[in-house]
Structure formats: C-alpha cells, structure tokens
Amino acid sequence: MPCRLFLAAPFALMLAVAPAAAGVPDVVTDMPVVQSLVAQVMGDLGNPAVLLEQGMDVHSFQLKPSQARAVATADLLIWVGPELTPWLQRTVAGVGLAGRSVELLHSPGTETRVYGAADGHAAHGEGGAGAEVAGDAAGDAGGDAAGDEGGGDPHGHSDIDPHAWLDPANARAWLDLIAAELGAADPDNAATYAANAAAAKSGVDRVEALVRDVLAPVGATPILVHHDAYGYFAAHFGVIIAGEIELGDASAPSARKLDEVRKLLIANAAACIFPEAQQDPGLLDAVTRGTGTMVGAALDPEGTSLPYGPGLYGDLMTRLARSIADCVNPA
C-alpha cells in the first residue's frame, strides 16, 4: 500500500494532520528513523508525529510544552529507548502516559551491541529482558546524556549502543513489532498494518543489497568516524572503523585527543575520517594534514539532516554507504 509523504513541519502542524480515521491510533515517535519505519507501516491510514526537529541533537533535545502534552495523550509512544533519548524518559516520568510506551531497543528480536567491545564489532546480545535491565538501572541511577560520566556508554545511559537501526536486521524486526502494536490498538486495520510491514521489510532487503554493492570497493580499508555510533553498521557490512574522534558527541574533542587521532590515522593508514552532522568539520583539517587521510562528507546516523518521512530510512542507509565509498574510492 503506498505511503503518504511526511514533510518536515512544526510540531503543531504535525498534530494538525494527525489521522482522522476512527480507530487509527494517535502515534508519537521520538526521532526520524523511528518515524520513517512507523510511517511505512501506517501507510495511508495516518501520519505518526515525530518529536525531534530537523537539525537538532537527538541526545540533548528539549521538548516544548505542546510536545510533552502530545506524548502524554498519545495512544502509542514508539521510541528507541532512554539510552538514546534520556530527555524523553524524563518527560514520560514527569507527565505520565495515557497510552502505551513501546521501547524498540528493548523488544524481543532486537540484537543489541555493547560499547567498547574488544574487537570493535561483535559484542552482541539479544534485546529484551537483559537490555531492559541495563536501561532501567541507568535510569534509576539518574543517568543523563550530558552529565553522566560513569559506565561504559559514552552517551551516559548504560553500556548498550542505541544506534541499533543501522543493522537492517533490527529494522526488519522493528517493522514487525510496530505492525503488531498498531494492530493491537486498531484491530480493524491489523491486516493492512501487517501487509505494509511486509512491503517495508522487502524495501529494507533492497536497501541492504544496495548498501553491500556500494561498499564492496571499500573492502578492508580502515576509516575513522566522529563518535562511536556506527558499530552496528560496521559489524553488519564489514566496514573497518579504526577509531573515533570522541566516544560521545556532546563536547568538542580536546587538543590531546586530536593528537591521538592523528597518530591513529598514521598508524592505521586510514583512508578517510568523517565529521558528523551538527559538528564542525574544520577541526579535522589540522589533524589530517600530511597524513594522506581524506576528510569525508559529514555522516548523519540519526537522519536529522534528511527529509523526514517514509523514505528516510533507506535514504539514511544508502547515503551513509555512499559517503564512505566516495571518500575511500573517489571517482
């Protein structure tokens, strides 16, 4: 079933175009990747709202009062989880929920990854109970993305890497879960949600195949990235990430850290280093000078610089692959 395009707009406008059909749930999502997946499953039945505005930092966003009210009154709040958006966890605790909260990172079938794995890729574990315990423990301790310095997570909320959508297997699992949640809330349209999810999963399959083709010339060439957000992508597609400028993304790297990065570039003969959306790429010029390492296009693992809507997930994944490939193997 074709999906109606979701355009970036002020949150008040998003609420104004909320689905009017009887029985279709009012859905609020945390960030554009989740909105994209939910929009694909809802199709023509409705437009899920998204809290994170374009160009904003997913880890430290501040909600407007109107957005907090929308969270409180939504039939479904579908979000990655507090590891990614502690500001939303605080909102949920403060305003309460009239509807159901669905944390995708903690759902059965989600394969999660731990920060700081020795091999850089392979510390994976099943989502669900184990992941939820880690997240709850961090929440009980009052962890905050900007202020918590303890634990293994550079974002300050448990040691689970929340960027799980960068593994297409998780995107497919989430599409099934979203369809099940929507079907439970709206049984009359359950078959439509299931059919839309099946079509969306086929789309993820096509995106995955395209990404593999795009990345094939990269091979085992090492790269460096701005922060530790790409472990799922690297592990799934065989990209070698030799290191990062910063473990977290909340502060600018120090002069000492930049010197360490420069030594890492030289030691690994890294082909490219990548800045990130909302970060200043200029600081990399001095780091790379004389090393032979190219500065690639800014990466955007959360998709906040892309057009919001159903097509965002595929756009994010293919752009990420092409940015890496174009830098490592320029035409």
Buried (B, 14 or more C-beta within 10 A) or exposed (E): EEBBEBEBBEBEEBBEBBBEEEEBBBBBBBBBBBBBBBBBBBBEBBBBBBBBBBEBBBBBBEBEEEBBEBBBBBBBBBBBBBBBBBBBBBBBEEBEBEBBBBBBBBBEBBBBBBBBBEEBBEBBBEBBEEBBEBBEEBBEEEBBBBEBEEBBBBBBBBBBBBBBBBBBBBBBBBBBBBBBBBBEBBEEBBEBBBBBBBBBBEBBEEBBEBBEEBBEEBEEBBBBBBBBBBBBBBBBBBBBBBBBBBBBBBEEBEEEBBEBBBEBBEEBEBBBBBBBBBBEBEBBEEBBEEBEBBBBBBBBBBBBBBBBBBBBBBBBBBBBBBBBBBBBBEE
